[in-house]
């Protein structure tokens, strides 16, 4: 190809190499749909395109490929915009779920302090109901309302930090947060805080429910399976495991 375009009717215009690279990298920007970390690809395409356009404009007509550069940049911007929109939707959906978890834990605290133990019971999952005696639950709630030995509980609420998790072997969703408990000392009426782990489960198509609050409602001990290494140590039921994928706060 000639680099002296315009000197003769039969001369060809050289295609700018960066313009070609922009088109290739712009198309490759589709990889960003697989993982947001690959957004570096469309960014590279835009940078290449800007350099290509600059070179073409300074070439006095000896270089072509402006359309290739523009198409490559548009492809990169389209894919990056797609990823960005998808991320916004995902984060928005997560925020809704986290707010629901916080609201549920706060409701538990309100019900306990208001003496509504039956309402608090209904905030727990079927799995919890199957493994924990309701009368014992109601009794413990009454104890929490009047205050344990270390002092009276004046506040029970979520610390507002939530971690969402999914597992490969179940369609259910799980969440972890902490119950922030404020005590009033029986000695000098001063207040102090403590935090306790809370695990919640959301069955597909249902609402969030509290699954574990072991500090106040320890799970029942079950007989160890046959062949256990230490049969004298009873096992404690735990959440389903395997291939956990966490979604941070």
N, C-alpha and C positions, 0 to 999 in steps of 0.2 A: 504493500500500500504506500502511496505517496504521502509525504509530509508537507508537500507544497500545494495543497489544494487551492483551486482558484486560478492557477496559472494556465491550466489547459482544460478543455471540456472533458477529456477522458480521464482526468486524474481522480483518484479515490481519496477519501478522507480516512485517516487512521482512527480506529476505535480506541478510545482511551482505556487503558488496562484497568484503571481503578473503577471505571464505570461498569466494566464486566464483573469485576470483583464485587461491586456493590449489589448487582443483580443476584449473583450467586449467594452471597451472604444474606441478602434480604430474603430470599426464598428459604434459606437454611434457618431463618429466624423462627420458623414454625416449631423448631425444637424447644423454644421457650414455653410452649404449651405443655411440655412434659414436666418441667420443673422451673419455677420462677428464677432459680439461680442462673439459668441459661438466658436471662434477659441481656446478658453481656453480648450475645450474638446480634440482636437487632440494634443495640447501641453501636456496635462495631460497624454495622451496615450503614447507619446514618452518618457516622464519622467518615467512612470511606466515600459515601455519596457526596458529602460536602467538599472533600478534597477533589473528587473527580469533577464536580461542577466548576470548581475554581480553576482547575487545569484546562478544562475545555474552553472556558470563557477567555482565558489568557492565550489560547493557542492561535488566535486570529483566523479561525476557521480551518486549521490544519488537523484538528482532532474532533471526532464525533463521539456519540454515545451518551448524549445528554438524556435522551429518553430512557436508556437502560439504567442510568443512575437514579433518575426520578422514580422509575418503577420499583427499583430495588429498595429505595428509601420508603416508598409508600407501603411496600410489603412489610418492611421491618416495623414501621409505625402501626400498621394494622395488627400484626401479631402481638406486639408489645401492649397495644391498647386492649386487645382481647384478654391477655393475661392480667393486665391491671384491673379490668372490669370484673373478671372472674374472682380475683383476690378480694376486691371490695365486697362482692356478694358473699364470699365465704366468711370474711371477717364480720360482716353484718349478721349473718346467721349464727356465728359463734357467740356474738355479743348477746343475741336474744337468748341463747341457751344458758349462758353464764348468768344473765340477769334472772332467769327462771330458777336457777340453782340457788342464787343468793336469796331470792324472795322466799323460797321454800324453807331454807335453813332459818331465816329470820322469823318465818311463821311458826316454826317449831318452838323457837325461844319464846315467842309471844304466847303461844298456847300453854306452854309449861308454866310460865309465870302467872298466867291468868287462871290457872287451875283447870284448864281444858284438856285433861289427859286423854280423853277419848278422841278429841280432834287431833291431838299430837300423834296418837296411834295410827290414824288414817294417813299420816304423811309418810309412813314407812312402807317399804316394798313387800310384795307377797312373799319373797324369800325370807325377809326378816320375820314376817308373821308366822311363817312355817317353823322357824327355828327358835322363836322367843315366846315365852309364856306371857299372855296379855295381862293377866292379873299382876304378875311381877313387874311388868312394864308400868302399869298404872301406879303401883306402889312406889317405884323408883321416881316417877314423875312427881308424886306428892312429896317425896323426900327432897327433891331438887327445889320445889317451890318454897318449902319451909326453911331450906338451907342445910347443907351438910355440916359436919363437925367443924371444918375450918372457917366457916362463916356463911352468911346468907348470900345467895346469888341474887344480884340486882339487875343483871343484864345477860342475855343469851342471844348472840347474833353472829352472822357470818363475818369473817375478816375481809370479805369481798375480793379475795383472790381465788380464782377457780382454774383448775386444770382439767381439760376434757380429754378423754381417752376412748379409743375403739380397739376392739380385739378381732383378730382374724377368724376366731372360732365362734363368734356370736354376732348377731345383728344389733344387740343391745348396746347402748352407749353408757359410759361411766364418767363420773365427775368426782374430783377431789377438791375439798376446800377445808377450812378450819373453822370450828366453832369458837368464837371469842367469848369467854365467860368472865364477867366482872363480879368479884366477891367483895363483900363487906365484912371486915374482920370483926369477930365477936369480942376481941380484946380492947381495941381502941377505935372501932368504927371506921378505920382507914380502908381504902379500896385498893384492890390489886387485881391484875388480869392473869388469865391462863388461856391456853389454846389447846383444842383437841381435834384430832383428825375426824373428818366426816367423809364417807363414801356414798355416792348416790348412783342410782341406776335409772335409765330411761329405756323402757321396752318400746320397740317400734310401734308407733301409733298411740302411745300413752304418754302420761306426764312424768316428770321426774319424781322419784321417790327416794327416801333415805334408805340406804342398804346397810350401812355400818356406822355405829357411833359407840365404839367399843369401850370408851372410858366410862360411860354411864350404863351402857347395855352390852356387857361382854357376851360374845357368842357362846352358845353352849358347847361343852366339850363332847367330842364324839369318840367312839371306840376306834383305835388304830386299825388299819387294814391288816389282814393276815399276812405274815411275813415281814412286818415293819421292823426296822433295825432296832428300835427301842420301844417295845410294846407297852412299857410302863409309862410312857409319855403320851398322853392323849393329844390328838390332833385338834387344831382349831380351824373351822371352815374359813376359807379365804376367797377372795374374788377370783373369777376366772382369769387365767393368765395366758401368756403366749402371744408373741408378736404384737406387743402393745405399741400403739402409735399415739404419742402424746400431742396435744394441741395447747400451747402455752397461753398464759394469761395475756 
